[in-house]
Structure formats: C-alpha cells, structure tokens
Amino acid sequence: MDLLKQLKDANSTRSEDSFDLPISEWSPSDWGLALAGEVGELCNLIKKLKRGDVAAGTLTDPYGKISDEIGDILTYLDLLAQRLDIDLSDALVRKFNKVSKKVGSDIELYNPYD
C-alpha cells in the first residue's frame, strides 16, 4: 500500500477515535493554522541549530527533534488535504511534474495507483 494512502486512512481514523475530532469538524483555516504551528516549531529548531544552541548543549538530539517536527508537518498536511478533498499523492505528482516541465527536466513522478 502507498505510504501516503496508509497515512490518510490511519490519520482520519486516529483523529476520530483518539481525539474525538472528525476531520470535517475543523475548517480548512483551523487545519492550516495547526500546520503553520508545526512549521513554526520546525523553523525554531533549525534557528537554534544555526545559532549554535546545540554546541552549548541546550538542544540535545536536534536531528531527532527536527525529524519529529517534519513528521508532524506531514500529518497535519494530510489532514488539511483531506479536509479540502485533495489527494496528497495526486497533488504531489501533478505539481512536481509541472515544475519539472517548467524547468526543462525529464525527471517526473508517477502515481502507480492511477
């Protein structure tokens, strides 16, 4: 099974079962703000890494924490896409290929489930 499809199925079920939050209960703005919060947390970690807080010992395991934030971003991005009835795999393939064409690259993605 496609990992993004697996995420979609698990994410919607977990949102309802564990958080008592059907995806439709939040507006696209609500999901977008949640996503923006996670992106902000990632940027804050990157800022701390750049300014040397890691060397000073104030940020332990920065790459593990950065990886966690990227995971959170993907989770919220999927929830937002579901709320807007957008297939994340299709959106990714379409946009990636559009940019490849624009820049003259032969590198393209494909969705094996199409």
The first five atom37 places (N, CA, C, CB, O) and aatype in JSON, in Angstrom:
{
  "aatype": [12, 3, 10, 10, 11, 5, 10, 11, 3, 0, 2, 15, 16, 1, 15, 6, 3, 15, 13, 3, 10, 14, 9, 15, 6, 17, 15, 14, 15, 3, 17, 7, 10, 0, 10, 0, 7, 6, 19, 7, 6, 10, 4, 2, 10, 9, 11, 11, 10, 11, 1, 7, 3, 19, 0, 0, 7, 16, 10, 16, 3, 14, 18, 7, 11, 9, 15, 3, 6, 9, 7, 3, 9, 10, 16, 18, 10, 3, 10, 10, 0, 5, 1, 10, 3, 9, 3, 10, 15, 3, 0, 10, 19, 1, 11, 13, 2, 11, 19, 15, 11, 11, 19, 7, 15, 3, 9, 6, 10, 18, 2, 14, 18, 3],
  "atom_mask": [
    [1, 1, 1, 1, 1],
    [1, 1, 1, 1, 1],
    [1, 1, 1, 1, 1],
    [1, 1, 1, 1, 1],
    [1, 1, 1, 1, 1],
    [1, 1, 1, 1, 1],
    [1, 1, 1, 1, 1],
    [1, 1, 1, 1, 1],
    [1, 1, 1, 1, 1],
    [1, 1, 1, 1, 1],
    [1, 1, 1, 1, 1],
    [1, 1, 1, 1, 1],
    [1, 1, 1, 1, 1],
    [1, 1, 1, 1, 1],
    [1, 1, 1, 1, 1],
    [1, 1, 1, 1, 1],
    [1, 1, 1, 1, 1],
    [1, 1, 1, 1, 1],
    [1, 1, 1, 1, 1],
    [1, 1, 1, 1, 1],
    [1, 1, 1, 1, 1],
    [1, 1, 1, 1, 1],
    [1, 1, 1, 1, 1],
    [1, 1, 1, 1, 1],
    [1, 1, 1, 1, 1],
    [1, 1, 1, 1, 1],
    [1, 1, 1, 1, 1],
    [1, 1, 1, 1, 1],
    [1, 1, 1, 1, 1],
    [1, 1, 1, 1, 1],
    [1, 1, 1, 1, 1],
    [1, 1, 1, 0, 1],
    [1, 1, 1, 1, 1],
    [1, 1, 1, 1, 1],
    [1, 1, 1, 1, 1],
    [1, 1, 1, 1, 1],
    [1, 1, 1, 0, 1],
    [1, 1, 1, 1, 1],
    [1, 1, 1, 1, 1],
    [1, 1, 1, 0, 1],
    [1, 1, 1, 1, 1],
    [1, 1, 1, 1, 1],
    [1, 1, 1, 1, 1],
    [1, 1, 1, 1, 1],
    [1, 1, 1, 1, 1],
    [1, 1, 1, 1, 1],
    [1, 1, 1, 1, 1],
    [1, 1, 1, 1, 1],
    [1, 1, 1, 1, 1],
    [1, 1, 1, 1, 1],
    [1, 1, 1, 1, 1],
    [1, 1, 1, 0, 1],
    [1, 1, 1, 1, 1],
    [1, 1, 1, 1, 1],
    [1, 1, 1, 1, 1],
    [1, 1, 1, 1, 1],
    [1, 1, 1, 0, 1],
    [1, 1, 1, 1, 1],
    [1, 1, 1, 1, 1],
    [1, 1, 1, 1, 1],
    [1, 1, 1, 1, 1],
    [1, 1, 1, 1, 1],
    [1, 1, 1, 1, 1],
    [1, 1, 1, 0, 1],
    [1, 1, 1, 1, 1],
    [1, 1, 1, 1, 1],
    [1, 1, 1, 1, 1],
    [1, 1, 1, 1, 1],
    [1, 1, 1, 1, 1],
    [1, 1, 1, 1, 1],
    [1, 1, 1, 0, 1],
    [1, 1, 1, 1, 1],
    [1, 1, 1, 1, 1],
    [1, 1, 1, 1, 1],
    [1, 1, 1, 1, 1],
    [1, 1, 1, 1, 1],
    [1, 1, 1, 1, 1],
    [1, 1, 1, 1, 1],
    [1, 1, 1, 1, 1],
    [1, 1, 1, 1, 1],
    [1, 1, 1, 1, 1],
    [1, 1, 1, 1, 1],
    [1, 1, 1, 1, 1],
    [1, 1, 1, 1, 1],
    [1, 1, 1, 1, 1],
    [1, 1, 1, 1, 1],
    [1, 1, 1, 1, 1],
    [1, 1, 1, 1, 1],
    [1, 1, 1, 1, 1],
    [1, 1, 1, 1, 1],
    [1, 1, 1, 1, 1],
    [1, 1, 1, 1, 1],
    [1, 1, 1, 1, 1],
    [1, 1, 1, 1, 1],
    [1, 1, 1, 1, 1],
    [1, 1, 1, 1, 1],
    [1, 1, 1, 1, 1],
    [1, 1, 1, 1, 1],
    [1, 1, 1, 1, 1],
    [1, 1, 1, 1, 1],
    [1, 1, 1, 1, 1],
    [1, 1, 1, 1, 1],
    [1, 1, 1, 1, 1],
    [1, 1, 1, 0, 1],
    [1, 1, 1, 1, 1],
    [1, 1, 1, 1, 1],
    [1, 1, 1, 1, 1],
    [1, 1, 1, 1, 1],
    [1, 1, 1, 1, 1],
    [1, 1, 1, 1, 1],
    [1, 1, 1, 1, 1],
    [1, 1, 1, 1, 1],
    [1, 1, 1, 1, 1],
    [1, 1, 1, 1, 1]
  ],
  "atom_positions": [
    [[0.84, -1.18, 0.0], [0.0, 0.0, 0.0], [0.88, 1.24, 0.0], [-0.96, 0.0, 1.22], [1.89, 1.3, 0.71]],
    [[0.52, 2.21, -0.77], [1.18, 3.5, -0.84], [1.22, 4.12, 0.57], [0.44, 4.45, -1.84], [0.21, 4.12, 1.27]],
    [[2.38, 4.63, 0.97], [2.53, 5.2, 2.31], [1.61, 6.39, 2.55], [3.98, 5.62, 2.53], [1.06, 6.54, 3.64]],
    [[1.42, 7.24, 1.53], [0.51, 8.38, 1.71], [-0.94, 7.92, 1.86], [0.63, 9.36, 0.54], [-1.71, 8.55, 2.58]],
    [[-1.32, 6.85, 1.18], [-2.66, 6.28, 1.34], [-2.82, 5.69, 2.74], [-2.93, 5.2, 0.26], [-3.85, 5.86, 3.39]],
    [[-1.79, 5.0, 3.2], [-1.8, 4.44, 4.55], [-1.93, 5.56, 5.58], [-0.53, 3.61, 4.81], [-2.69, 5.44, 6.54]],
    [[-1.18, 6.66, 5.39], [-1.27, 7.81, 6.28], [-2.68, 8.37, 6.29], [-0.27, 8.91, 5.86], [-3.24, 8.65, 7.36]],
    [[-3.26, 8.54, 5.11], [-4.62, 9.1, 5.01], [-5.61, 8.26, 5.82], [-5.06, 9.18, 3.54], [-6.39, 8.8, 6.6]],
    [[-5.58, 6.96, 5.62], [-6.52, 6.08, 6.32], [-6.28, 6.1, 7.83], [-6.39, 4.64, 5.79], [-7.23, 6.24, 8.61]],
    [[-5.04, 5.97, 8.24], [-4.72, 5.95, 9.67], [-4.99, 7.29, 10.33], [-3.26, 5.55, 9.88], [-5.47, 7.35, 11.46]],
    [[-4.68, 8.37, 9.63], [-4.83, 9.71, 10.17], [-6.29, 10.05, 10.44], [-4.22, 10.73, 9.21], [-6.62, 10.57, 11.5]],
    [[-7.17, 9.75, 9.49], [-8.58, 10.06, 9.69], [-9.17, 9.21, 10.8], [-9.37, 9.86, 8.38], [-9.97, 9.69, 11.61]],
    [[-8.79, 7.93, 10.85], [-9.3, 7.05, 11.91], [-8.8, 7.51, 13.28], [-8.87, 5.59, 11.65], [-9.58, 7.58, 14.23]],
    [[-7.51, 7.8, 13.38], [-6.97, 8.25, 14.67], [-7.57, 9.56, 15.12], [-5.46, 8.38, 14.59], [-7.85, 9.75, 16.3]],
    [[-7.77, 10.48, 14.17], [-8.35, 11.77, 14.52], [-9.73, 11.59, 15.16], [-8.45, 12.67, 13.28], [-10.05, 12.24, 16.15]],
    [[-10.53, 10.71, 14.58], [-11.87, 10.46, 15.12], [-11.83, 9.64, 16.4], [-12.72, 9.76, 14.09], [-12.49, 9.99, 17.38]],
    [[-11.07, 8.54, 16.39], [-11.09, 7.62, 17.53], [-10.34, 8.12, 18.75], [-10.52, 6.3, 17.11], [-10.83, 7.99, 19.87]],
    [[-9.17, 8.7, 18.55], [-8.32, 9.08, 19.68], [-8.5, 10.52, 20.13], [-6.89, 8.85, 19.33], [-8.3, 10.84, 21.3]],
    [[-8.87, 11.39, 19.19], [-9.01, 12.81, 19.53], [-10.46, 13.26, 19.5], [-8.19, 13.65, 18.58], [-10.77, 14.42, 19.79]],
    [[-11.37, 12.34, 19.14], [-12.8, 12.66, 19.01], [-12.99, 13.88, 18.11], [-13.44, 12.9, 20.4], [-13.77, 14.78, 18.42]],
    [[-12.25, 13.89, 17.0], [-12.26, 15.04, 16.11], [-12.38, 14.57, 14.66], [-10.99, 15.88, 16.3], [-11.37, 14.31, 14.0]],
    [[-13.6, 14.47, 14.16], [-13.73, 14.2, 12.73], [-13.08, 15.33, 11.94], [-15.23, 14.04, 12.33], [-13.18, 16.5, 12.33]],
    [[-12.43, 15.0, 10.85], [-11.71, 16.0, 10.07], [-12.62, 17.15, 9.66], [-11.09, 15.35, 8.83], [-12.18, 18.3, 9.6]],
    [[-13.87, 16.86, 9.39], [-14.81, 17.89, 8.96], [-15.17, 18.88, 10.05], [-16.07, 17.24, 8.45], [-15.72, 19.94, 9.76]],
    [[-14.86, 18.57, 11.32], [-15.2, 19.48, 12.42], [-14.35, 20.75, 12.43], [-15.04, 18.76, 13.75], [-14.78, 21.8, 12.9]],
    [[-13.14, 20.63, 11.9], [-12.28, 21.81, 11.8], [-12.36, 22.35, 10.39], [-10.81, 21.47, 12.19], [-12.45, 21.59, 9.42]],
    [[-12.32, 23.66, 10.29], [-12.33, 24.31, 8.98], [-10.95, 24.16, 8.34], [-12.72, 25.82, 9.1], [-9.98, 23.83, 9.02]],
    [[-10.86, 24.41, 7.03], [-9.52, 24.43, 6.42], [-8.59, 25.43, 7.12], [-9.62, 24.78, 4.92], [-7.39, 25.18, 7.23]],
    [[-9.14, 26.54, 7.59], [-8.31, 27.51, 8.32], [-7.76, 26.91, 9.6], [-9.12, 28.78, 8.64], [-6.6, 27.13, 9.95]],
    [[-8.59, 26.15, 10.32], [-8.13, 25.51, 11.56], [-6.99, 24.54, 11.28], [-9.29, 24.78, 12.25], [-5.97, 24.55, 11.97]],
    [[-7.16, 23.69, 10.25], [-6.12, 22.74, 9.92], [-4.88, 23.47, 9.41], [-6.61, 21.74, 8.86], [-3.75, 23.06, 9.71]],
    [[-5.07, 24.54, 8.65], [-3.94, 25.33, 8.15], [-3.16, 25.97, 9.29], [0.0, 0.0, 0.0], [-1.93, 26.01, 9.25]],
    [[-3.86, 26.46, 10.3], [-3.18, 27.05, 11.45], [-2.41, 26.0, 12.24], [-4.18, 27.76, 12.36], [-1.31, 26.27, 12.72]],
    [[-2.99, 24.81, 12.37], [-2.27, 23.73, 13.05], [-1.0, 23.37, 12.29], [-3.18, 22.49, 13.2], [0.05, 23.14, 12.88]],
    [[-1.11, 23.32, 10.96], [0.05, 23.05, 10.11], [1.1, 24.14, 10.27], [-0.38, 22.93, 8.63], [2.29, 23.86, 10.41]],
    [[0.67, 25.38, 10.26], [1.59, 26.51, 10.4], [2.32, 26.46, 11.75], [0.84, 27.84, 10.25], [3.5, 26.8, 11.84]],
    [[1.62, 26.04, 12.79], [2.25, 25.91, 14.1], [3.38, 24.9, 14.08], [0.0, 0.0, 0.0], [4.43, 25.12, 14.66]],
    [[3.14, 23.78, 13.39], [4.18, 22.75, 13.29], [5.37, 23.24, 12.46], [3.61, 21.47, 12.69], [6.52, 22.95, 12.79]],
    [[5.09, 23.96, 11.38], [6.17, 24.52, 10.56], [6.97, 25.52, 11.4], [5.61, 25.21, 9.28], [8.2, 25.58, 11.3]],
    [[6.28, 26.3, 12.22], [6.97, 27.24, 13.11], [7.88, 26.53, 14.1], [0.0, 0.0, 0.0], [8.99, 26.99, 14.37]],
    [[7.41, 25.41, 14.65], [8.24, 24.64, 15.58], [9.49, 24.1, 14.87], [7.44, 23.48, 16.19], [10.58, 24.12, 15.45]],
    [[9.34, 23.62, 13.64], [10.49, 23.15, 12.88], [11.48, 24.29, 12.64], [10.03, 22.56, 11.53], [12.68, 24.12, 12.84]],
    [[10.97, 25.44, 12.21], [11.85, 26.59, 11.94], [12.57, 27.04, 13.2], [11.05, 27.75, 11.36], [13.72, 27.45, 13.13]],
    [[11.91, 26.97, 14.34], [12.55, 27.35, 15.6], [13.71, 26.42, 15.92], [11.52, 27.35, 16.74], [14.77, 26.86, 16.37]],
    [[13.51, 25.13, 15.7], [14.61, 24.18, 15.92], [15.78, 24.44, 14.98], [14.11, 22.74, 15.75], [16.94, 24.39, 15.39]],
    [[15.47, 24.71, 13.72], [16.52, 25.0, 12.74], [17.27, 26.27, 13.13], [15.93, 25.13, 11.32], [18.5, 26.35, 12.99]],
    [[16.55, 27.26, 13.6], [17.18, 28.5, 14.07], [18.14, 28.22, 15.22], [16.11, 29.52, 14.52], [19.27, 28.72, 15.23]],
    [[17.7, 27.41, 16.18], [18.56, 27.07, 17.31], [19.8, 26.31, 16.86], [17.79, 26.25, 18.34], [20.89, 26.52, 17.39]],
    [[19.62, 25.43, 15.89], [20.75, 24.68, 15.36], [21.74, 25.62, 14.69], [20.26, 23.61, 14.36], [22.95, 25.5, 14.89]],
    [[21.22, 26.57, 13.9], [22.08, 27.52, 13.18], [22.86, 28.42, 14.13], [21.24, 28.37, 12.23], [24.03, 28.71, 13.9]],
    [[22.21, 28.87, 15.18], [22.88, 29.81, 16.07], [23.79, 29.14, 17.09], [21.87, 30.65, 16.78], [24.44, 29.82, 17.89]],
    [[23.83, 27.8, 17.08], [24.8, 27.09, 17.91], [24.29, 26.63, 19.25], [0.0, 0.0, 0.0], [25.1, 26.26, 20.1]],
    [[23.0, 26.63, 19.47], [22.49, 26.15, 20.75], [22.84, 24.68, 20.98], [20.99, 26.34, 20.83], [22.89, 24.23, 22.12]],
    [[23.07, 23.95, 19.91], [23.42, 22.53, 20.04], [24.79, 22.42, 20.71], [23.43, 21.82, 18.66], [24.98, 21.61, 21.62]],
    [[25.73, 23.22, 20.26], [27.07, 23.18, 20.83], [27.05, 23.56, 22.3], [28.0, 24.12, 20.05], [27.85, 23.06, 23.09]],
    [[26.15, 24.45, 22.68], [26.05, 24.88, 24.06], [25.3, 23.85, 24.91], [25.36, 26.24, 24.15], [25.2, 24.0, 26.13]],
    [[24.77, 22.8, 24.25], [24.09, 21.75, 25.0], [22.64, 22.02, 25.32], [0.0, 0.0, 0.0], [22.02, 21.27, 26.08]],
    [[22.07, 23.08, 24.76], [20.69, 23.39, 25.08], [19.69, 22.7, 24.17], [20.48, 24.87, 25.02], [18.49, 22.73, 24.43]],
    [[20.17, 22.07, 23.11], [19.3, 21.33, 22.21], [19.92, 19.96, 21.97], [19.08, 22.11, 20.85], [20.8, 19.81, 21.12]],
    [[19.47, 18.97, 22.72], [20.01, 17.62, 22.55], [19.23, 16.9, 21.46], [19.95, 16.83, 23.89], [18.03, 17.12, 21.3]],
    [[19.91, 16.05, 20.74], [19.33, 15.27, 19.63], [18.54, 16.16, 18.67], [18.43, 14.16, 20.18], [17.35, 15.92, 18.45]],
    [[19.18, 17.2, 18.1], [18.43, 18.12, 17.24], [17.83, 17.45, 16.01], [19.32, 19.24, 16.8], [16.73, 17.82, 15.59]],
    [[18.53, 16.48, 15.44], [18.01, 15.86, 14.22], [16.82, 14.95, 14.52], [19.11, 15.06, 13.51], [15.93, 14.81, 13.69]],
    [[16.8, 14.34, 15.68], [15.64, 13.56, 16.09], [14.42, 14.45, 16.28], [0.0, 0.0, 0.0], [13.32, 14.1, 15.88]],
    [[14.63, 15.61, 16.9], [13.53, 16.55, 17.11], [13.07, 17.16, 15.79], [13.95, 17.66, 18.08], [11.87, 17.34, 15.57]],
    [[14.01, 17.47, 14.92], [13.67, 18.01, 13.59], [12.88, 16.97, 12.81], [14.94, 18.44, 12.81], [11.89, 17.29, 12.16]],
    [[13.32, 15.73, 12.86], [12.61, 14.65, 12.19], [11.18, 14.52, 12.72], [13.37, 13.32, 12.36], [10.24, 14.32, 11.95]],
    [[11.02, 14.63, 14.04], [9.67, 14.58, 14.63], [8.79, 15.7, 14.11], [9.75, 14.65, 16.15], [7.62, 15.48, 13.79]],
    [[9.34, 16.91, 14.02], [8.55, 18.04, 13.53], [8.16, 17.85, 12.06], [9.31, 19.35, 13.7], [7.05, 18.2, 11.66]],
    [[9.08, 17.32, 11.26], [8.75, 17.05, 9.86], [7.62, 16.02, 9.79], [10.0, 16.54, 9.09], [6.73, 16.13, 8.95]],
    [[7.67, 15.02, 10.65], [6.58, 14.05, 10.73], [5.26, 14.7, 11.1], [0.0, 0.0, 0.0], [4.22, 14.37, 10.53]],
    [[5.29, 15.63, 12.07], [4.08, 16.35, 12.46], [3.54, 17.18, 11.29], [4.36, 17.27, 13.66], [2.33, 17.24, 11.07]],
    [[4.44, 17.8, 10.55], [4.04, 18.62, 9.39], [3.33, 17.75, 8.35], [5.26, 19.32, 8.76], [2.28, 18.14, 7.83]],
    [[3.89, 16.6, 8.06], [3.26, 15.7, 7.08], [1.89, 15.24, 7.57], [4.15, 14.49, 6.81], [0.95, 15.12, 6.78]],
    [[1.78, 14.99, 8.87], [0.5, 14.55, 9.43], [-0.56, 15.64, 9.27], [0.66, 14.18, 10.91], [-1.67, 15.37, 8.82]],
    [[-0.22, 16.87, 9.64], [-1.19, 17.97, 9.51], [-1.45, 18.34, 8.06], [-0.7, 19.19, 10.26], [-2.57, 18.72, 7.72]],
    [[-0.45, 18.23, 7.21], [-0.65, 18.49, 5.79], [-1.66, 17.5, 5.22], [0.69, 18.41, 5.02], [-2.53, 17.87, 4.43]],
    [[-1.55, 16.24, 5.61], [-2.5, 15.24, 5.17], [-3.9, 15.56, 5.68], [-2.07, 13.85, 5.65], [-4.87, 15.44, 4.92]],
    [[-4.04, 15.96, 6.93], [-5.35, 16.29, 7.47], [-5.97, 17.48, 6.73], [-5.25, 16.6, 8.97], [-7.17, 17.48, 6.44]],
    [[-5.16, 18.48, 6.43], [-5.65, 19.63, 5.65], [-6.07, 19.2, 4.26], [-4.56, 20.73, 5.56], [-7.13, 19.6, 3.78]],
    [[-5.26, 18.39, 3.61], [-5.6, 17.9, 2.27], [-6.91, 17.11, 2.31], [-4.47, 17.02, 1.7], [-7.75, 17.27, 1.42]],
    [[-7.08, 16.27, 3.32], [-8.33, 15.51, 3.42], [-9.52, 16.45, 3.62], [-8.26, 14.5, 4.59], [-10.59, 16.24, 3.03]],
    [[-9.34, 17.47, 4.44], [-10.43, 18.42, 4.69], [-10.84, 19.13, 3.41], [-10.03, 19.45, 5.75], [-12.01, 19.47, 3.23]],
    [[-9.88, 19.35, 2.52], [-10.14, 20.03, 1.25], [-10.44, 19.05, 0.12], [-8.95, 20.89, 0.87], [-10.61, 19.45, -1.03]],
    [[-10.51, 17.75, 0.46], [-10.78, 16.69, -0.51], [-9.74, 16.68, -1.63], [-12.19, 16.87, -1.1], [-10.07, 16.56, -2.81]],
    [[-8.48, 16.81, -1.22], [-7.35, 16.78, -2.15], [-6.56, 15.51, -1.87], [-6.45, 18.06, -2.02], [-6.19, 15.25, -0.72]],
    [[-6.29, 14.74, -2.9], [-5.45, 13.56, -2.75], [-4.0, 14.02, -2.74], [-5.72, 12.53, -3.89], [-3.5, 14.56, -3.72]],
    [[-3.32, 13.78, -1.63], [-1.96, 14.27, -1.44], [-1.0, 13.68, -2.48], [-1.47, 13.94, -0.03], [-0.13, 14.39, -3.0]],
    [[-1.15, 12.41, -2.78], [-0.28, 11.78, -3.8], [-0.48, 12.43, -5.16], [-0.56, 10.28, -3.89], [0.49, 12.74, -5.85]],
    [[-1.73, 12.63, -5.54], [-2.02, 13.25, -6.83], [-1.5, 14.68, -6.89], [-3.52, 13.23, -7.1], [-0.95, 15.11, -7.9]],
    [[-1.67, 15.42, -5.8], [-1.2, 16.81, -5.76], [0.32, 16.87, -5.9], [-1.64, 17.5, -4.45], [0.86, 17.71, -6.61]],
    [[0.99, 15.96, -5.21], [2.45, 15.91, -5.27], [2.94, 15.6, -6.68], [2.99, 14.87, -4.28], [3.82, 16.28, -7.2]],
    [[2.38, 14.58, -7.29], [2.79, 14.18, -8.63], [2.52, 15.3, -9.63], [2.07, 12.89, -9.07], [3.38, 15.64, -10.44]],
    [[1.33, 15.86, -9.56], [0.94, 16.92, -10.51], [1.87, 18.12, -10.41], [-0.51, 17.36, -10.26], [2.37, 18.61, -11.42]],
    [[2.12, 18.59, -9.19], [2.94, 19.79, -9.02], [4.41, 19.51, -9.33], [2.81, 20.31, -7.6], [5.06, 20.33, -9.97]],
    [[4.93, 18.37, -8.89], [6.32, 18.04, -9.18], [6.55, 18.01, -10.68], [6.7, 16.69, -8.55], [7.53, 18.57, -11.18]],
    [[5.65, 17.34, -11.39], [5.8, 17.22, -12.84], [5.62, 18.55, -13.55], [4.82, 16.21, -13.39], [6.25, 18.81, -14.57]],
    [[4.76, 19.39, -13.02], [4.55, 20.73, -13.6], [5.85, 21.55, -13.5], [3.38, 21.46, -12.87], [6.24, 22.22, -14.45]],
    [[6.5, 21.49, -12.35], [7.75, 22.22, -12.17], [8.86, 21.62, -13.04], [8.18, 22.22, -10.68], [9.65, 22.35, -13.62]],
    [[8.9, 20.29, -13.12], [9.91, 19.65, -13.98], [9.77, 20.13, -15.41], [9.78, 18.12, -13.93], [10.76, 20.46, -16.07]],
    [[8.54, 20.18, -15.89], [8.29, 20.64, -17.26], [8.73, 22.1, -17.42], [6.8, 20.48, -17.63], [9.34, 22.46, -18.42]],
    [[8.41, 22.91, -16.44], [8.74, 24.34, -16.49], [10.24, 24.57, -16.56], [8.16, 25.06, -15.27], [10.7, 25.48, -17.25]],
    [[11.01, 23.75, -15.83], [12.47, 23.95, -15.8], [13.2, 23.09, -16.82], [12.99, 23.65, -14.42], [14.43, 23.09, -16.87]],
    [[12.45, 22.35, -17.64], [13.06, 21.55, -18.68], [13.69, 20.26, -18.2], [0.0, 0.0, 0.0], [14.63, 19.75, -18.82]],
    [[13.21, 19.73, -17.11], [13.74, 18.48, -16.57], [12.9, 17.3, -17.03], [13.79, 18.54, -15.03], [11.67, 17.39, -17.13]],
    [[13.57, 16.19, -17.32], [12.87, 14.95, -17.68], [12.46, 14.14, -16.46], [13.76, 14.11, -18.59], [11.82, 13.1, -16.59]],
    [[12.83, 14.59, -15.29], [12.53, 13.84, -14.06], [11.08, 14.07, -13.67], [13.49, 14.27, -12.9], [10.65, 15.2, -13.45]],
    [[10.34, 12.98, -13.6], [8.93, 13.06, -13.25], [8.57, 11.98, -12.24], [8.05, 12.93, -14.51], [9.24, 10.95, -12.14]],
    [[7.52, 12.23, -11.51], [6.95, 11.25, -10.6], [5.73, 10.63, -11.26], [6.58, 11.9, -9.24], [5.18, 11.19, -12.21]],
    [[5.31, 9.51, -10.77], [4.06, 8.94, -11.22], [3.37, 8.28, -10.03], [4.29, 7.91, -12.36], [4.02, 7.84, -9.08]],
    [[2.07, 8.23, -10.09], [1.27, 7.59, -9.07], [0.92, 6.2, -9.59], [-0.01, 8.43, -8.72], [0.13, 6.08, -10.53]],
    [[1.48, 5.16, -9.0], [1.25, 3.81, -9.52], [-0.21, 3.36, -9.39], [2.14, 2.83, -8.81], [-0.59, 2.34, -9.96]],
    [[-1.02, 4.11, -8.64], [-2.41, 3.72, -8.44], [-3.36, 4.39, -9.41], [-2.84, 4.03, -7.03], [-4.58, 4.21, -9.32]],
    [[-2.82, 5.18, -10.35], [-3.67, 5.82, -11.35], [-4.02, 4.85, -12.44], [-2.98, 7.05, -11.94], [-4.73, 5.2, -13.38]]
  ]
}
